[in-house]
Amino acid sequence: MIRPSGRLQCGAHHLSFERPLIMGVLNVTPDSFSDAGAWLEPAAALEHARRMRDEGADIIDVGGESTRPGARAVSLDEERRRVVPVIEALALHLDIPVSIDTSKPELMAEAIAAGAGMVNDVNALRADGAVALLAAHPEIAVVLMHMQGAPRTMQHNPHYHNVVEEVADFLEQRRQACEHAGIDSQRIVLDPGIGFGKALEHNLALLNATGALTQRLGPLLVGVSRKSMFSQLLGERPPLQRVAASVQTAMLAAQAGAAILRVHDVQQTREALTVLRAVTHLEC
């Protein structure tokens, strides 16, 4: 198993990569694919975030715009209304880092001001002004994700000649662009974007290459939680019936060296990681 080294600063918090970190998903959207509308109110969102923290989450990732295939775009004002009060509440009441899941630089800035210590961007900071904004905030961690196409159309016949090489090349290029703008590489985590402009065979190839990608690129975030790939593999089933497969796949990624696991089911993931750690550290 290849484990990335070092620590990651997320605002006022510092996280170590000595073990896989758990990022708990907090969608404050009415149309997310898994838990649509469950945490729209700031009080409900805070309570759910507390529950995830108590179950073992190291980071809470707040998103106000669904990026599921076919989801409609959300205006800046609407996304702001959804996420900024939640980030303010989490930053005030929790003792773990808060991440903002957005591609809008204006919202990134407002979320950082509200207390976010990480920016998680499915568009890899390609929007105008995004890289410059993060370069001006050296205390903020950055997640750069690969996505072929845009959320509304990304699953319309995705195509690659060599998905692992193409994704790795893209992520290296984005990291280099950020470094040239003044964002230290130690602040950057890369995400191969499982399910974002990928067919099932692309997702499986990327998951199988987690160790090689970690060795080449450094710390990886892997997010497979409740995704439709499990219905393709196991038969059609709603998201809540994909939990076991999600946790098992996350453990394979962790065993291969993934630095951060982005999950909906924190307790199950934490328990599985505890067993994995006990088994892999067993001395005969």
N, C-alpha and C positions, 0 to 999 in steps of 0.2 A: 504493500500500500504506500503510495506517495502522498505525504501530507505537506501542504504549503507551510512555510515558516513565517514568523513575524506576527505583528499586531496591526489592528485596523482601528484608526481613530474615527469615531462617529460623534462629532460634536464634543460634548463633555465626557464622553465614554470612550473606553479603550477595550477592544475585544481581541482575544488571542486565538490563533488558528491551531492551537495544540490539539483541539478536538473539533469535530464538525459543529458548526453553529446552526441554530434553528431560527428561521425567520417566520414568524406567524403572520398569516394573511388576514388583513382587516379591510374588506371591501365595503365602502360606504356608497354603494351604487344600487339602484333599483333593478339592474339588468345583468348582474354578474352571472356567470354560467352555473355557479355552485350555491352561493348563499345570498341570492338576490334580495335586497331590501331588508335583511335581518338586522343590520346595524346602522341604519340611516340616522337615527337620533344620536347626538353626541353622548348622552348618558348611557345608552345601550352599547355604543361603540367602546366607551371607556370600560364598562363592565366586562365586555368580551375580551378586551385587551388585558385587563387584570387577570382574567381567567387563563389566558394563554401564557402570560408571564408566570403565574403560579404553577402552570403545568410544565414550564421549562423553556419558554421562548427566550431567545437572547436579543431579538430585534422584533419590532412590530412594523409591518409594512402597510401603509395606509394608501388606498387607491380610490379615486373618485370618478374614474372613467373606465368602463369595461373595455378590455382589449380582446374579448372572445371573438371568434370569427363571425363577421356580419354585424357586430355591435355598432350602434350609431355613434357619431361623434358628439362630444359634449363641449359646450362653450366654456371659455375661461371663467366667466362669472359663475356658471353653475358648478363647475368643478371646485372653484374657490369656496363657494357656499357649503359644499359637502365636506371638504377636507380640512380647511384651516381651523375651525372650532375644535375638531377632533384632535388635531395635532397639538393645539394649545393645551387641551385637557390632558392628553397623554404625557406631554413634556412636563406638565406640572405635577402629575400624580403618580407617574411610573418612574422607576429607577433603572430603566433599560433604554437603549437607543430607539428612536422613532425614524422610520424611513418614509419618504414620500415617493409614491409610484406615479410618475407623471412624465410627459414629454414636453410640457410647456414651460419655457424658461421663466416666464412671469410668475407662474405658480411655484416653481422651484424656489425662487427668491422669497416669496411670501411664506412658504413652508419652512425654510431655513430660519426666517425671522420669528416664526411661531415656535421653533424648537426642534425641528427635524435635524438629525445628524447624518443622514444619508439620503442621496438621491438615486432612485432606481428607475432607469429610463429604458423602455423597450426600444426606443429610437436611437440609443447610443450617443446622446448629446449631439445629434445632427441638426437640430433646429437652430436657427440664427440666434446667436447670443448665448447659447447654452454652455459652450465650452468656456467662454470668457467669464461667465457668471461663476462657474465652479472654480476656475483658476483664482478668482478673487476671494474664495472661501476655503483656505487651505486646511481648515479643521473638519471639512465635510467629506465623508466617504462617497464613492461613486460606483454604481453598477452599470456597466455597458452591456446591452443585450443584442444578439443577432436576430434579425427578423427579415425574411424575404417578403417584400411587398408591404402592405399596410393592413392593419387589423380587419378592416372591412372586406378585403379581398385576398388575404394572404393564403387561404386554403384552396384557392382556385387553381388547381394543377401546379403545385410547387415543383420545381425542377432543378437538379444539380448534376454536374458531371462527377464530382467527388465531394459529398456534403461535408465530410470532416475537414478536408483541406480548405474548402471555400469558407466555411464558418471560421476556422482558425485564422485564415488570412484576413478576413474582415475584422475580427476582434483585435488582431495585432495592429492593423492599420488604424483603427479607432483609438486604441491605447496610445499609439505613437502620436496621433494628432493631438490628443489631450496632453501628452508629455511635452510636446513642442510648444503648447500654449501655456505651460507652467503648472500643470497638474501632476504632482509627484506620482510615480507608478505605485508607490506603497499605499496610495489611497484608492486604488482601482481594483475592483473585482469584475470578472468577466462572466457572461452568461450565454451559453450556446443557444438559448431560446427554444427549448423543447416545445413543440406544438405551434410555433410561430412561423408559418410559411414552410412547414415540413409535412410530408406524408409519413405514414407509420414507419416505413423502412429507413427514412432519414432520422427519425427520432431514435430508433433502435441503434443505428450506426453511431450516432453521437453519444448515446449512453454507454455503448460498448467502448468508446474511445475516451471516457472520462479520465482515466489515468494518463493516457498520452497527452490529452489536452492540458491537464494540470501540469505535467512536466514541461510542456512547451510554453504555456501561457501564464502559469501561476494560479492564484486563488480563483476558483470557479464557484459560481452560484448555480445550483441545479434546481429547477422547479418542475415537478411532474405531478403535483398533487391533484388528484381527482380528474385528470385530463381525459379527453375522449379517446386517446390511444388505448386506454384499458377496455373500453367498449369494443374497439376494433379487435383486440387480442382475445377477449374473454366472452364476448357476446354483449349485446346492447343492455345497458344498465344505467340508472341515474347516477349523478355524481356521488351521492351518499353511499352507494354500493360499490364504489371504487376505492374505498379507504385502505383495505388490506393490501391490494395491489400497489397502491401509491406508496405505502410505508415500506413494503418489500423492495420496491424499485429505488426508493430513497436510500435504503440501506446498502444496496449494491453501489450506488453513487458514492456514498460515504466511504465504503470499503475501498473504492478506487481512488479516493483522495479529495472528493468534493469538499470545499471549505464551508459553504452555506447551503442549507436545505430550506427551500421556500415551501411552506406547508400550511394546510388548513387544520390538520389534526395533530396538534402539538403533543399532547400526552402520549398518544400512540407512537409518535416518532421518537420522543425522548425515551420511552421504555425500550423500544427496539434498539436505539443507540446504546443504552446501558448494557443490554445483552451482547450486542456486537463488541463493545469495548471489553467486556468480561471474557468473551471467547477469544478474541484476538490477542489479548494480553496474558492468556493462560500459559503458565509455565509447566512443562512436563518433567 
